[in-house]
């Protein structure tokens, strides 16, 4: 099974957003953002797109599958 790596924390911090602020922007709970950053949760395509837009980075740069 491919390994999932998430670089969301780096992109979120570059935009100056807290987990709570990003969660509010994309319509999820802060815990979801926390689990994503720890690579404990695979996002839906819609959530991945919303996060990509919120942090202004390509999906492929945020979410990596090896």
Predicted model as a PDB file, atoms N, CA, C, CB and O in Angstrom, pLDDT in the B-factor column:
MODEL        1                                                                  
ATOM      1  N   UNK A   1       0.847  -1.179   0.000  1.00 61.00           N  
ATOM      2  CA  UNK A   1       0.000   0.000   0.000  1.00 61.00           C  
ATOM      3  C   UNK A   1       0.897   1.249   0.000  1.00 61.00           C  
ATOM      4  CB  UNK A   1      -0.966  -0.006   1.233  1.00 61.00           C  
ATOM      5  O   UNK A   1       1.896   1.289   0.719  1.00 61.00           O  
ATOM      6  N   UNK A   2       0.547   2.271  -0.803  1.00 67.00           N  
ATOM      7  CA  UNK A   2       1.374   3.477  -0.855  1.00 67.00           C  
ATOM      8  C   UNK A   2       1.394   4.208   0.482  1.00 67.00           C  
ATOM      9  CB  UNK A   2       0.870   4.411  -1.945  1.00 67.00           C  
ATOM     10  O   UNK A   2       0.406   4.233   1.215  1.00 67.00           O  
ATOM     11  N   UNK A   3       2.533   4.795   0.775  1.00 81.00           N  
ATOM     12  CA  UNK A   3       2.681   5.582   2.005  1.00 81.00           C  
ATOM     13  C   UNK A   3       2.169   7.001   1.764  1.00 81.00           C  
ATOM     14  CB  UNK A   3       4.171   5.609   2.477  1.00 81.00           C  
ATOM     15  O   UNK A   3       2.447   7.612   0.732  1.00 81.00           O  
ATOM     16  N   UNK A   4       1.417   7.507   2.734  1.00 81.00           N  
ATOM     17  CA  UNK A   4       0.821   8.837   2.656  1.00 81.00           C  
ATOM     18  C   UNK A   4       1.671   9.815   3.460  1.00 81.00           C  
ATOM     19  CB  UNK A   4      -0.645   8.823   3.175  1.00 81.00           C  
ATOM     20  O   UNK A   4       1.945   9.587   4.638  1.00 81.00           O  
ATOM     21  N   UNK A   5       2.082  10.896   2.823  1.00 89.00           N  
ATOM     22  CA  UNK A   5       2.829  11.965   3.494  1.00 89.00           C  
ATOM     23  C   UNK A   5       2.059  13.261   3.295  1.00 89.00           C  
ATOM     24  CB  UNK A   5       4.299  12.087   2.940  1.00 89.00           C  
ATOM     25  O   UNK A   5       1.573  13.542   2.199  1.00 89.00           O  
ATOM     26  N   UNK A   6       1.953  14.039   4.346  1.00 93.00           N  
ATOM     27  CA  UNK A   6       1.209  15.296   4.269  1.00 93.00           C  
ATOM     28  C   UNK A   6       2.108  16.443   4.695  1.00 93.00           C  
ATOM     29  CB  UNK A   6      -0.063  15.245   5.150  1.00 93.00           C  
ATOM     30  O   UNK A   6       2.664  16.430   5.793  1.00 93.00           O  
ATOM     31  N   UNK A   7       2.249  17.431   3.828  1.00 96.00           N  
ATOM     32  CA  UNK A   7       3.077  18.603   4.120  1.00 96.00           C  
ATOM     33  C   UNK A   7       2.203  19.818   4.450  1.00 96.00           C  
ATOM     34  CB  UNK A   7       4.001  18.920   2.923  1.00 96.00           C  
ATOM     35  O   UNK A   7       2.647  20.960   4.330  1.00 96.00           O  
ATOM     36  N   UNK A   8       0.983  19.570   4.859  1.00 97.00           N  
ATOM     37  CA  UNK A   8       0.031  20.645   5.119  1.00 97.00           C  
ATOM     38  C   UNK A   8       0.546  21.641   6.158  1.00 97.00           C  
ATOM     39  CB  UNK A   8      -1.287  20.064   5.580  1.00 97.00           C  
ATOM     40  O   UNK A   8       0.390  22.850   5.983  1.00 97.00           O  
ATOM     41  N   UNK A   9       1.147  21.153   7.219  1.00 97.00           N  
ATOM     42  CA  UNK A   9       1.588  22.046   8.300  1.00 97.00           C  
ATOM     43  C   UNK A   9       2.517  23.132   7.762  1.00 97.00           C  
ATOM     44  CB  UNK A   9       2.300  21.242   9.408  1.00 97.00           C  
ATOM     45  O   UNK A   9       2.380  24.299   8.129  1.00 97.00           O  
ATOM     46  N   UNK A  10       3.461  22.761   6.895  1.00 97.00           N  
ATOM     47  CA  UNK A  10       4.401  23.732   6.324  1.00 97.00           C  
ATOM     48  C   UNK A  10       3.654  24.817   5.545  1.00 97.00           C  
ATOM     49  CB  UNK A  10       5.420  23.023   5.403  1.00 97.00           C  
ATOM     50  O   UNK A  10       3.909  26.007   5.727  1.00 97.00           O  
ATOM     51  N   UNK A  11       2.731  24.397   4.679  1.00 98.00           N  
ATOM     52  CA  UNK A  11       2.003  25.357   3.860  1.00 98.00           C  
ATOM     53  C   UNK A  11       1.062  26.219   4.702  1.00 98.00           C  
ATOM     54  CB  UNK A  11       1.216  24.629   2.778  1.00 98.00           C  
ATOM     55  O   UNK A  11       0.901  27.411   4.440  1.00 98.00           O  
ATOM     56  N   UNK A  12       0.447  25.613   5.708  1.00 97.00           N  
ATOM     57  CA  UNK A  12      -0.456  26.360   6.594  1.00 97.00           C  
ATOM     58  C   UNK A  12       0.319  27.442   7.348  1.00 97.00           C  
ATOM     59  CB  UNK A  12      -1.157  25.404   7.595  1.00 97.00           C  
ATOM     60  O   UNK A  12      -0.135  28.582   7.453  1.00 97.00           O  
ATOM     61  N   UNK A  13       1.483  27.077   7.867  1.00 98.00           N  
ATOM     62  CA  UNK A  13       2.287  28.038   8.619  1.00 98.00           C  
ATOM     63  C   UNK A  13       2.820  29.151   7.720  1.00 98.00           C  
ATOM     64  CB  UNK A  13       3.448  27.326   9.309  1.00 98.00           C  
ATOM     65  O   UNK A  13       2.925  30.298   8.153  1.00 98.00           O  
ATOM     66  N   UNK A  14       3.154  28.825   6.483  1.00 97.00           N  
ATOM     67  CA  UNK A  14       3.623  29.850   5.537  1.00 97.00           C  
ATOM     68  C   UNK A  14       2.541  30.899   5.288  1.00 97.00           C  
ATOM     69  CB  UNK A  14       4.043  29.200   4.201  1.00 97.00           C  
ATOM     70  O   UNK A  14       2.846  32.074   5.079  1.00 97.00           O  
ATOM     71  N   UNK A  15       1.269  30.469   5.313  1.00 97.00           N  
ATOM     72  CA  UNK A  15       0.159  31.406   5.124  1.00 97.00           C  
ATOM     73  C   UNK A  15      -0.228  32.105   6.423  1.00 97.00           C  
ATOM     74  CB  UNK A  15      -1.049  30.677   4.555  1.00 97.00           C  
ATOM     75  O   UNK A  15      -1.101  32.972   6.417  1.00 97.00           O  
ATOM     76  N   UNK A  16       0.407  31.741   7.538  1.00 98.00           N  
ATOM     77  CA  UNK A  16       0.116  32.374   8.822  1.00 98.00           C  
ATOM     78  C   UNK A  16      -1.218  31.960   9.411  1.00 98.00           C  
ATOM     79  CB  UNK A  16       0.146  33.856   8.669  1.00 98.00           C  
ATOM     80  O   UNK A  16      -1.846  32.725  10.143  1.00 98.00           O  
ATOM     81  N   UNK A  17      -1.653  30.746   9.091  1.00 98.00           N  
ATOM     82  CA  UNK A  17      -2.943  30.257   9.579  1.00 98.00           C  
ATOM     83  C   UNK A  17      -2.751  29.289  10.741  1.00 98.00           C  
ATOM     84  CB  UNK A  17      -3.724  29.574   8.446  1.00 98.00           C  
ATOM     85  O   UNK A  17      -1.804  28.503  10.755  1.00 98.00           O  
ATOM     86  N   UNK A  18      -3.651  29.352  11.707  1.00 98.00           N  
ATOM     87  CA  UNK A  18      -3.687  28.339  12.757  1.00 98.00           C  
ATOM     88  C   UNK A  18      -4.496  27.160  12.237  1.00 98.00           C  
ATOM     89  CB  UNK A  18      -4.298  28.906  14.090  1.00 98.00           C  
ATOM     90  O   UNK A  18      -5.182  27.274  11.221  1.00 98.00           O  
ATOM     91  N   UNK A  19      -4.419  26.037  12.927  1.00 98.00           N  
ATOM     92  CA  UNK A  19      -5.241  24.882  12.555  1.00 98.00           C  
ATOM     93  C   UNK A  19      -6.719  25.264  12.592  1.00 98.00           C  
ATOM     94  CB  UNK A  19      -4.966  23.681  13.500  1.00 98.00           C  
ATOM     95  O   UNK A  19      -7.489  24.880  11.712  1.00 98.00           O  
ATOM     96  N   UNK A  20      -7.102  26.008  13.598  1.00 98.00           N  
ATOM     97  CA  UNK A  20      -8.498  26.411  13.755  1.00 98.00           C  
ATOM     98  C   UNK A  20      -8.954  27.321  12.611  1.00 98.00           C  
ATOM     99  CB  UNK A  20      -8.691  27.120  15.095  1.00 98.00           C  
ATOM    100  O   UNK A  20     -10.059  27.159  12.094  1.00 98.00           O  
ATOM    101  N   UNK A  21      -8.118  28.262  12.222  1.00 98.00           N  
ATOM    102  CA  UNK A  21      -8.475  29.173  11.125  1.00 98.00           C  
ATOM    103  C   UNK A  21      -8.628  28.411   9.807  1.00 98.00           C  
ATOM    104  CB  UNK A  21      -7.408  30.279  10.974  1.00 98.00           C  
ATOM    105  O   UNK A  21      -9.577  28.644   9.060  1.00 98.00           O  
ATOM    106  N   UNK A  22      -7.696  27.504   9.525  1.00 98.00           N  
ATOM    107  CA  UNK A  22      -7.785  26.718   8.299  1.00 98.00           C  
ATOM    108  C   UNK A  22      -9.022  25.832   8.327  1.00 98.00           C  
ATOM    109  CB  UNK A  22      -6.522  25.865   8.106  1.00 98.00           C  
ATOM    110  O   UNK A  22      -9.728  25.716   7.326  1.00 98.00           O  
ATOM    111  N   UNK A  23      -9.283  25.214   9.461  1.00 98.00           N  
ATOM    112  CA  UNK A  23     -10.461  24.360   9.591  1.00 98.00           C  
ATOM    113  C   UNK A  23     -11.736  25.147   9.299  1.00 98.00           C  
ATOM    114  CB  UNK A  23     -10.527  23.747  10.997  1.00 98.00           C  
ATOM    115  O   UNK A  23     -12.619  24.655   8.596  1.00 98.00           O  
ATOM    116  N   UNK A  24     -11.837  26.355   9.830  1.00 98.00           N  
ATOM    117  CA  UNK A  24     -13.019  27.196   9.592  1.00 98.00           C  
ATOM    118  C   UNK A  24     -13.151  27.540   8.110  1.00 98.00           C  
ATOM    119  CB  UNK A  24     -12.940  28.489  10.429  1.00 98.00           C  
ATOM    120  O   UNK A  24     -14.258  27.556   7.572  1.00 98.00           O  
ATOM    121  N   UNK A  25     -12.037  27.812   7.455  1.00 98.00           N  
ATOM    122  CA  UNK A  25     -12.072  28.168   6.032  1.00 98.00           C  
ATOM    123  C   UNK A  25     -12.553  27.017   5.154  1.00 98.00           C  
ATOM    124  CB  UNK A  25     -10.695  28.612   5.574  1.00 98.00           C  
ATOM    125  O   UNK A  25     -13.251  27.240   4.165  1.00 98.00           O  
ATOM    126  N   UNK A  26     -12.185  25.795   5.509  1.00 98.00           N  
ATOM    127  CA  UNK A  26     -12.530  24.649   4.660  1.00 98.00           C  
ATOM    128  C   UNK A  26     -13.720  23.848   5.186  1.00 98.00           C  
ATOM    129  CB  UNK A  26     -11.335  23.737   4.527  1.00 98.00           C  
ATOM    130  O   UNK A  26     -14.124  22.862   4.570  1.00 98.00           O  
ATOM    131  N   UNK A  27     -14.278  24.264   6.317  1.00 98.00           N  
ATOM    132  CA  UNK A  27     -15.507  23.656   6.818  1.00 98.00           C  
ATOM    133  C   UNK A  27     -15.355  22.322   7.520  1.00 98.00           C  
ATOM    134  CB  UNK A  27     -16.429  23.486   5.715  1.00 98.00           C  
ATOM    135  O   UNK A  27     -16.221  21.453   7.415  1.00 98.00           O  
ATOM    136  N   UNK A  28     -14.233  22.160   8.248  1.00 98.00           N  
ATOM    137  CA  UNK A  28     -14.040  20.948   9.041  1.00 98.00           C  
ATOM    138  C   UNK A  28     -13.662  21.352  10.469  1.00 98.00           C  
ATOM    139  CB  UNK A  28     -12.940  20.026   8.406  1.00 98.00           C  
ATOM    140  O   UNK A  28     -13.503  22.535  10.769  1.00 98.00           O  
ATOM    141  N   UNK A  29     -13.523  20.353  11.341  1.00 98.00           N  
ATOM    142  CA  UNK A  29     -13.096  20.634  12.712  1.00 98.00           C  
ATOM    143  C   UNK A  29     -11.575  20.724  12.784  1.00 98.00           C  
ATOM    144  CB  UNK A  29     -13.615  19.549  13.680  1.00 98.00           C  
ATOM    145  O   UNK A  29     -10.878  20.183  11.926  1.00 98.00           O  
ATOM    146  N   UNK A  30     -11.069  21.397  13.791  1.00 98.00           N  
ATOM    147  CA  UNK A  30      -9.626  21.531  13.977  1.00 98.00           C  
ATOM    148  C   UNK A  30      -8.962  20.167  14.078  1.00 98.00           C  
ATOM    149  CB  UNK A  30      -9.320  22.359  15.227  1.00 98.00           C  
ATOM    150  O   UNK A  30      -7.843  19.980  13.600  1.00 98.00           O  
ATOM    151  N   UNK A  31      -9.644  19.218  14.696  1.00 98.00           N  
ATOM    152  CA  UNK A  31      -9.102  17.872  14.863  1.00 98.00           C  
ATOM    153  C   UNK A  31      -8.820  17.207  13.518  1.00 98.00           C  
ATOM    154  CB  UNK A  31     -10.067  17.014  15.673  1.00 98.00           C  
ATOM    155  O   UNK A  31      -7.882  16.419  13.400  1.00 98.00           O  
ATOM    156  N   UNK A  32      -9.621  17.520  12.514  1.00 97.00           N  
ATOM    157  CA  UNK A  32      -9.403  16.971  11.178  1.00 97.00           C  
ATOM    158  C   UNK A  32      -8.097  17.495  10.608  1.00 97.00           C  
ATOM    159  CB  UNK A  32     -10.574  17.320  10.243  1.00 97.00           C  
ATOM    160  O   UNK A  32      -7.326  16.737  10.021  1.00 97.00           O  
ATOM    161  N   UNK A  33      -7.847  18.777  10.774  1.00 98.00           N  
ATOM    162  CA  UNK A  33      -6.597  19.371  10.298  1.00 98.00           C  
ATOM    163  C   UNK A  33      -5.418  18.748  11.046  1.00 98.00           C  
ATOM    164  CB  UNK A  33      -6.610  20.918  10.485  1.00 98.00           C  
ATOM    165  O   UNK A  33      -4.394  18.434  10.441  1.00 98.00           O  
ATOM    166  N   UNK A  34      -5.561  18.572  12.348  1.00 97.00           N  
ATOM    167  CA  UNK A  34      -4.514  17.960  13.152  1.00 97.00           C  
ATOM    168  C   UNK A  34      -4.202  16.547  12.649  1.00 97.00           C  
ATOM    169  CB  UNK A  34      -4.930  17.923  14.631  1.00 97.00           C  
ATOM    170  O   UNK A  34      -3.034  16.188  12.499  1.00 97.00           O  
ATOM    171  N   UNK A  35      -5.232  15.751  12.389  1.00 96.00           N  
ATOM    172  CA  UNK A  35      -5.032  14.377  11.908  1.00 96.00           C  
ATOM    173  C   UNK A  35      -4.417  14.367  10.514  1.00 96.00           C  
ATOM    174  CB  UNK A  35      -6.365  13.612  11.897  1.00 96.00           C  
ATOM    175  O   UNK A  35      -3.592  13.506  10.207  1.00 96.00           O  
ATOM    176  N   UNK A  36      -4.805  15.306   9.677  1.00 95.00           N  
ATOM    177  CA  UNK A  36      -4.204  15.411   8.345  1.00 95.00           C  
ATOM    178  C   UNK A  36      -2.707  15.701   8.461  1.00 95.00           C  
ATOM    179  CB  UNK A  36      -4.905  16.516   7.516  1.00 95.00           C  
ATOM    180  O   UNK A  36      -1.893  15.072   7.785  1.00 95.00           O  
ATOM    181  N   UNK A  37      -2.355  16.648   9.311  1.00 96.00           N  
ATOM    182  CA  UNK A  37      -0.955  17.035   9.470  1.00 96.00           C  
ATOM    183  C   UNK A  37      -0.104  15.893  10.009  1.00 96.00           C  
ATOM    184  CB  UNK A  37      -0.848  18.234  10.393  1.00 96.00           C  
ATOM    185  O   UNK A  37       1.101  15.846   9.759  1.00 96.00           O  
ATOM    186  N   UNK A  38      -0.714  14.978  10.742  1.00 94.00           N  
ATOM    187  CA  UNK A  38       0.002  13.816  11.271  1.00 94.00           C  
ATOM    188  C   UNK A  38      -0.091  12.621  10.319  1.00 94.00           C  
ATOM    189  CB  UNK A  38      -0.552  13.433  12.647  1.00 94.00           C  
ATOM    190  O   UNK A  38       0.362  11.524  10.645  1.00 94.00           O  
ATOM    191  N   UNK A  39      -0.681  12.842   9.142  1.00 89.00           N  
ATOM    192  CA  UNK A  39      -0.871  11.790   8.130  1.00 89.00           C  
ATOM    193  C   UNK A  39      -1.674  10.615   8.689  1.00 89.00           C  
ATOM    194  CB  UNK A  39       0.491  11.292   7.617  1.00 89.00           C  
ATOM    195  O   UNK A  39      -1.405   9.458   8.366  1.00 89.00           O  
ATOM    196  N   UNK A  40      -2.662  10.925   9.530  1.00 92.00           N  
ATOM    197  CA  UNK A  40      -3.523   9.903  10.111  1.00 92.00           C  
ATOM    198  C   UNK A  40      -4.902   9.884   9.447  1.00 92.00           C  
ATOM    199  CB  UNK A  40      -3.669  10.133  11.612  1.00 92.00           C  
ATOM    200  O   UNK A  40      -5.786   9.139   9.869  1.00 92.00           O  
ATOM    201  N   UNK A  41      -5.080  10.692   8.421  1.00 89.00           N  
ATOM    202  CA  UNK A  41      -6.381  10.834   7.779  1.00 89.00           C  
ATOM    203  C   UNK A  41      -6.166  11.161   6.309  1.00 89.00           C  
ATOM    204  CB  UNK A  41      -7.238  11.931   8.473  1.00 89.00           C  
ATOM    205  O   UNK A  41      -5.390  12.058   5.981  1.00 89.00           O  
ATOM    206  N   UNK A  42      -6.846  10.441   5.421  1.00 89.00           N  
ATOM    207  CA  UNK A  42      -6.789  10.731   3.994  1.00 89.00           C  
ATOM    208  C   UNK A  42      -7.974  11.627   3.645  1.00 89.00           C  
ATOM    209  CB  UNK A  42      -6.803   9.415   3.141  1.00 89.00           C  
ATOM    210  O   UNK A  42      -9.122  11.258   3.894  1.00 89.00           O  
ATOM    211  N   UNK A  43      -7.709  12.793   3.076  1.00 93.00           N  
ATOM    212  CA  UNK A  43      -8.804  13.719   2.787  1.00 93.00           C  
ATOM    213  C   UNK A  43      -9.613  13.289   1.566  1.00 93.00           C  
ATOM    214  CB  UNK A  43      -8.256  15.121   2.571  1.00 93.00           C  
ATOM    215  O   UNK A  43      -9.113  12.594   0.681  1.00 93.00           O  
ATOM    216  N   UNK A  44     -10.855  13.711   1.540  1.00 95.00           N  
ATOM    217  CA  UNK A  44     -11.657  13.533   0.333  1.00 95.00           C  
ATOM    218  C   UNK A  44     -11.095  14.460  -0.741  1.00 95.00           C  
ATOM    219  CB  UNK A  44     -13.179  13.828   0.602  1.00 95.00           C  
ATOM    220  O   UNK A  44     -10.328  15.374  -0.439  1.00 95.00           O  
ATOM    221  N   UNK A  45     -11.472  14.228  -1.971  1.00 95.00           N  
ATOM    222  CA  UNK A  45     -11.000  15.088  -3.051  1.00 95.00           C  
ATOM    223  C   UNK A  45     -11.463  16.522  -2.835  1.00 95.00           C  
ATOM    224  CB  UNK A  45     -11.492  14.571  -4.407  1.00 95.00           C  
ATOM    225  O   UNK A  45     -10.692  17.459  -3.042  1.00 95.00           O  
ATOM    226  N   UNK A  46     -12.715  16.702  -2.419  1.00 97.00           N  
ATOM    227  CA  UNK A  46     -13.238  18.055  -2.179  1.00 97.00           C  
ATOM    228  C   UNK A  46     -12.440  18.760  -1.086  1.00 97.00           C  
ATOM    229  CB  UNK A  46     -14.729  17.998  -1.789  1.00 97.00           C  
ATOM    230  O   UNK A  46     -12.076  19.926  -1.242  1.00 97.00           O  
ATOM    231  N   UNK A  47     -12.167  18.067   0.013  1.00 97.00           N  
ATOM    232  CA  UNK A  47     -11.398  18.674   1.102  1.00 97.00           C  
ATOM    233  C   UNK A  47      -9.983  18.998   0.641  1.00 97.00           C  
ATOM    234  CB  UNK A  47     -11.358  17.739   2.324  1.00 97.00           C  
ATOM    235  O   UNK A  47      -9.455  20.058   0.978  1.00 97.00           O  
ATOM    236  N   UNK A  48      -9.361  18.106  -0.120  1.00 96.00           N  
ATOM    237  CA  UNK A  48      -8.011  18.362  -0.626  1.00 96.00           C  
ATOM    238  C   UNK A  48      -7.994  19.609  -1.512  1.00 96.00           C  
ATOM    239  CB  UNK A  48      -7.489  17.141  -1.413  1.00 96.00           C  
ATOM    240  O   UNK A  48      -7.075  20.422  -1.425  1.00 96.00           O  
ATOM    241  N   UNK A  49      -9.003  19.757  -2.356  1.00 97.00           N  
ATOM    242  CA  UNK A  49      -9.091  20.942  -3.222  1.00 97.00           C  
ATOM    243  C   UNK A  49      -9.295  22.199  -2.387  1.00 97.00           C  
ATOM    244  CB  UNK A  49     -10.241  20.791  -4.240  1.00 97.00           C  
ATOM    245  O   UNK A  49      -8.638  23.213  -2.623  1.00 97.00           O  
ATOM    246  N   UNK A  50     -10.198  22.140  -1.415  1.00 98.00           N  
ATOM    247  CA  UNK A  50     -10.465  23.305  -0.562  1.00 98.00           C  
ATOM    248  C   UNK A  50      -9.200  23.722   0.206  1.00 98.00           C  
ATOM    249  CB  UNK A  50     -11.615  22.994   0.431  1.00 98.00           C  
ATOM    250  O   UNK A  50      -8.900  24.911   0.316  1.00 98.00           O  
ATOM    251  N   UNK A  51      -8.471  22.746   0.730  1.00 98.00           N  
ATOM    252  CA  UNK A  51      -7.235  23.045   1.459  1.00 98.00           C  
ATOM    253  C   UNK A  51      -6.202  23.638   0.514  1.00 98.00           C  
ATOM    254  CB  UNK A  51      -6.674  21.776   2.137  1.00 98.00           C  
ATOM    255  O   UNK A  51      -5.522  24.606   0.853  1.00 98.00           O  
ATOM    256  N   UNK A  52      -6.089  23.060  -0.658  1.00 98.00           N  
ATOM    257  CA  UNK A  52      -5.142  23.554  -1.661  1.00 98.00           C  
ATOM    258  C   UNK A  52      -5.396  25.023  -1.971  1.00 98.00           C  
ATOM    259  CB  UNK A  52      -5.236  22.720  -2.946  1.00 98.00           C  
ATOM    260  O   UNK A  52      -4.459  25.817  -2.052  1.00 98.00           O  
ATOM    261  N   UNK A  53      -6.641  25.377  -2.142  1.00 98.00           N  
ATOM    262  CA  UNK A  53      -7.002  26.768  -2.424  1.00 98.00           C  
ATOM    263  C   UNK A  53      -6.731  27.663  -1.216  1.00 98.00           C  
ATOM    264  CB  UNK A  53      -8.480  26.866  -2.829  1.00 98.00           C  
ATOM    265  O   UNK A  53      -6.266  28.792  -1.374  1.00 98.00           O  
ATOM    266  N   UNK A  54      -7.015  27.171  -0.021  1.00 98.00           N  
ATOM    267  CA  UNK A  54      -6.844  27.978   1.195  1.00 98.00           C  
ATOM    268  C   UNK A  54      -5.381  28.305   1.467  1.00 98.00           C  
ATOM    269  CB  UNK A  54      -7.434  27.250   2.394  1.00 98.00           C  
ATOM    270  O   UNK A  54      -5.065  29.396   1.943  1.00 98.00           O  
ATOM    271  N   UNK A  55      -4.485  27.362   1.165  1.00 98.00           N  
ATOM    272  CA  UNK A  55      -3.066  27.600   1.439  1.00 98.00           C  
ATOM    273  C   UNK A  55      -2.306  27.997   0.177  1.00 98.00           C  
ATOM    274  CB  UNK A  55      -2.431  26.357   2.055  1.00 98.00           C  
ATOM    275  O   UNK A  55      -1.095  28.215   0.214  1.00 98.00           O  
ATOM    276  N   UNK A  56      -3.023  28.087  -0.933  1.00 97.00           N  
ATOM    277  CA  UNK A  56      -2.451  28.530  -2.215  1.00 97.00           C  
ATOM    278  C   UNK A  56      -1.257  27.677  -2.640  1.00 97.00           C  
ATOM    279  CB  UNK A  56      -2.025  29.994  -2.120  1.00 97.00           C  
ATOM    280  O   UNK A  56      -0.177  28.186  -2.942  1.00 97.00           O  
ATOM    281  N   UNK A  57      -1.487  26.358  -2.653  1.00 97.00           N  
ATOM    282  CA  UNK A  57      -0.443  25.417  -3.068  1.00 97.00           C  
ATOM    283  C   UNK A  57      -1.102  24.262  -3.818  1.00 97.00           C  
ATOM    284  CB  UNK A  57       0.374  24.892  -1.833  1.00 97.00           C  
ATOM    285  O   UNK A  57      -2.249  23.913  -3.535  1.00 97.00           O  
ATOM    286  N   UNK A  58      -0.387  23.666  -4.773  1.00 97.00           N  
ATOM    287  CA  UNK A  58      -0.957  22.531  -5.510  1.00 97.00           C  
ATOM    288  C   UNK A  58      -1.207  21.330  -4.601  1.00 97.00           C  
ATOM    289  CB  UNK A  58      -0.028  22.126  -6.653  1.00 97.00           C  
ATOM    290  O   UNK A  58      -0.444  21.069  -3.671  1.00 97.00           O  
ATOM    291  N   UNK A  59      -2.278  20.612  -4.882  1.00 96.00           N  
ATOM    292  CA  UNK A  59      -2.611  19.408  -4.108  1.00 96.00           C  
ATOM    293  C   UNK A  59      -1.414  18.462  -4.062  1.00 96.00           C  
ATOM    294  CB  UNK A  59      -3.843  18.687  -4.716  1.00 96.00           C  
ATOM    295  O   UNK A  59      -1.099  17.895  -3.016  1.00 96.00           O  
ATOM    296  N   UNK A  60      -0.751  18.298  -5.208  1.00 94.00           N  
ATOM    297  CA  UNK A  60       0.373  17.358  -5.301  1.00 94.00           C  
ATOM    298  C   UNK A  60       1.547  17.751  -4.414  1.00 94.00           C  
ATOM    299  CB  UNK A  60       0.840  17.256  -6.734  1.00 94.00           C  
ATOM    300  O   UNK A  60       2.356  16.897  -4.053  1.00 94.00           O  
ATOM    301  N   UNK A  61       1.652  19.018  -4.062  1.00 96.00           N  
ATOM    302  CA  UNK A  61       2.728  19.473  -3.184  1.00 96.00           C  
ATOM    303  C   UNK A  61       2.376  19.260  -1.710  1.00 96.00           C  
ATOM    304  CB  UNK A  61       3.028  20.951  -3.442  1.00 96.00           C  
ATOM    305  O   UNK A  61       3.263  19.124  -0.867  1.00 96.00           O  
ATOM    306  N   UNK A  62       1.085  19.231  -1.411  1.00 96.00           N  
ATOM    307  CA  UNK A  62       0.631  19.090  -0.024  1.00 96.00           C  
ATOM    308  C   UNK A  62       0.513  17.620   0.370  1.00 96.00           C  
ATOM    309  CB  UNK A  62      -0.718  19.796   0.172  1.00 96.00           C  
ATOM    310  O   UNK A  62       0.999  17.201   1.421  1.00 96.00           O  
ATOM    311  N   UNK A  63      -0.142  16.851  -0.493  1.00 93.00           N  
ATOM    312  CA  UNK A  63      -0.433  15.443  -0.200  1.00 93.00           C  
ATOM    313  C   UNK A  63       0.385  14.555  -1.126  1.00 93.00           C  
ATOM    314  CB  UNK A  63      -1.952  15.141  -0.355  1.00 93.00           C  
ATOM    315  O   UNK A  63       0.231  14.608  -2.346  1.00 93.00           O  
ATOM    316  N   UNK A  64       1.245  13.748  -0.547  1.00 89.00           N  
ATOM    317  CA  UNK A  64       2.142  12.895  -1.334  1.00 89.00           C  
ATOM    318  C   UNK A  64       1.853  11.426  -1.051  1.00 89.00           C  
ATOM    319  CB  UNK A  64       3.621  13.220  -1.023  1.00 89.00           C  
ATOM    320  O   UNK A  64       1.693  11.026   0.102  1.00 89.00           O  
ATOM    321  N   UNK A  65       1.788  10.639  -2.100  1.00 81.00           N  
ATOM    322  CA  UNK A  65       1.631   9.195  -1.977  1.00 81.00           C  
ATOM    323  C   UNK A  65       2.845   8.551  -2.634  1.00 81.00           C  
ATOM    324  CB  UNK A  65       0.288   8.697  -2.631  1.00 81.00           C  
ATOM    325  O   UNK A  65       3.066   8.715  -3.834  1.00 81.00           O  
ATOM    326  N   UNK A  66       3.628   7.822  -1.853  1.00 78.00           N  
ATOM    327  CA  UNK A  66       4.830   7.171  -2.380  1.00 78.00           C  
ATOM    328  C   UNK A  66       4.531   5.728  -2.722  1.00 78.00           C  
ATOM    329  CB  UNK A  66       5.987   7.249  -1.371  1.00 78.00           C  
ATOM    330  O   UNK A  66       5.417   5.007  -3.182  1.00 78.00           O  
TER     331      UNK A  66                                                      
ENDMDL                                                                          
END                                                                             
